[in-house]
Amino acid sequence: MEHILSLYPFTKISTHGDFNVHHKLWLFSPFTDHPGELAFNFAILYDLEELVQHTTRIHDRLGDTSNILDLFLTYDPSAYAVTISSPLGSSNYNLISVFYPIISNPSP
């Protein structure tokens, strides 16, 4: 991250994926694990905001809990619109859609 920012200091970076981390206060998990602490500290260090605010993994077995495991971290939260939809097929993960408007400059 430091290397990218040193080359492109005004770039707006976003990162997303199935992080499979747990953080009680940040992600409303039932517990905090070490990877959750690392992800939280990474977001703080690089001034990233987590945009997924609803559970992404739904419980499908006795004892499972619903969790936010899929994260979308960004410098520019106002530029994105995140929606959560029902799972596709037999998946036990909700579908996450992220909209980012791309504005093209018209040709002269």
C-alpha positions as CSV (number, residue, x, y, z in Angstrom):
1,M,0.0,0.0,0.0
2,E,2.8,2.4,0.9
3,H,4.5,1.7,-2.4
4,I,1.3,2.5,-4.4
5,L,0.7,5.7,-2.4
6,S,4.3,6.8,-2.8
7,L,4.0,6.5,-6.6
8,Y,0.5,7.9,-6.8
9,P,-0.1,10.0,-3.8
10,F,-3.6,11.3,-4.9
11,T,-5.0,7.9,-5.9
12,K,-8.2,6.7,-4.3
13,I,-7.7,3.0,-3.4
14,S,-10.5,0.6,-2.6
15,T,-10.1,-3.0,-1.6
16,H,-12.7,-5.7,-1.2
17,G,-13.2,-9.4,-0.8
18,D,-14.1,-12.2,1.5
19,F,-11.8,-11.3,4.4
20,N,-13.4,-13.9,6.8
21,V,-12.4,-11.7,9.8
22,H,-14.3,-11.0,13.0
23,H,-14.4,-7.8,15.0
24,K,-17.0,-7.3,17.7
25,L,-17.3,-3.5,17.6
26,W,-16.3,-2.8,14.0
27,L,-18.2,-5.6,12.2
28,F,-20.7,-6.5,14.9
29,S,-19.3,-10.1,15.2
30,P,-20.0,-12.1,18.3
31,F,-16.2,-12.0,19.0
32,T,-12.9,-10.4,17.8
33,D,-10.2,-12.5,16.3
34,H,-6.5,-11.6,15.5
35,P,-7.2,-11.2,11.7
36,G,-10.1,-8.9,12.6
37,E,-7.8,-6.7,14.7
38,L,-5.3,-6.6,11.8
39,A,-8.0,-5.7,9.3
40,F,-9.4,-3.0,11.6
41,N,-5.9,-1.6,12.2
42,F,-5.2,-1.6,8.4
43,A,-8.4,0.4,7.8
44,I,-7.5,2.9,10.5
45,L,-3.9,3.2,9.3
46,Y,-4.9,3.9,5.7
47,D,-8.0,5.9,6.6
48,L,-10.4,3.4,4.9
49,E,-14.0,3.1,5.6
50,E,-15.9,-0.2,5.6
51,L,-19.1,0.1,3.5
52,V,-20.8,-3.2,4.0
53,Q,-23.2,-2.6,6.8
54,H,-25.3,-5.7,6.7
55,T,-24.6,-9.4,7.2
56,T,-23.1,-11.1,4.2
57,R,-23.0,-14.7,5.4
58,I,-26.3,-16.1,6.4
59,H,-26.6,-19.0,8.9
60,D,-27.7,-22.2,7.3
61,R,-26.8,-24.7,10.0
62,L,-27.6,-24.9,13.7
63,G,-25.1,-22.9,15.7
64,D,-24.1,-20.7,12.7
65,T,-24.3,-16.9,13.1
66,S,-24.9,-14.2,10.5
67,N,-21.7,-12.2,10.0
68,I,-20.2,-9.4,7.9
69,L,-17.3,-11.4,6.3
70,D,-17.1,-9.6,3.0
71,L,-15.7,-6.1,3.2
72,F,-15.4,-3.1,0.9
73,L,-12.8,-0.7,2.3
74,T,-12.4,2.7,0.6
75,Y,-10.9,6.1,0.9
76,D,-14.0,7.7,-0.8
77,P,-17.2,6.3,0.7
78,S,-19.4,8.9,-0.8
79,A,-18.4,7.7,-4.3
80,Y,-19.9,4.2,-3.9
81,A,-23.4,2.8,-3.4
82,V,-23.5,-0.7,-1.8
83,T,-26.5,-2.9,-1.9
84,I,-27.0,-6.4,-0.4
85,S,-29.4,-8.8,-2.1
86,S,-30.5,-12.4,-1.5
87,P,-28.1,-15.2,-2.3
88,L,-27.8,-16.6,-5.7
89,G,-28.7,-20.3,-6.0
90,S,-27.8,-22.3,-3.0
91,S,-25.1,-19.9,-1.7
92,N,-25.1,-19.0,2.0
93,Y,-23.7,-15.6,1.2
94,N,-25.8,-12.6,0.3
95,L,-24.9,-10.9,-3.0
96,I,-23.0,-7.6,-2.7
97,S,-23.3,-5.0,-5.4
98,V,-21.2,-1.9,-5.6
99,F,-22.0,0.9,-7.9
100,Y,-19.3,3.4,-8.9
101,P,-20.3,6.0,-11.5
102,I,-17.6,6.4,-14.2
103,I,-17.8,9.8,-15.9
104,S,-16.2,10.0,-19.3
105,N,-14.9,13.3,-20.7
106,P,-16.6,14.0,-24.0
107,S,-14.3,14.3,-27.0
108,P,-13.5,17.9,-28.1
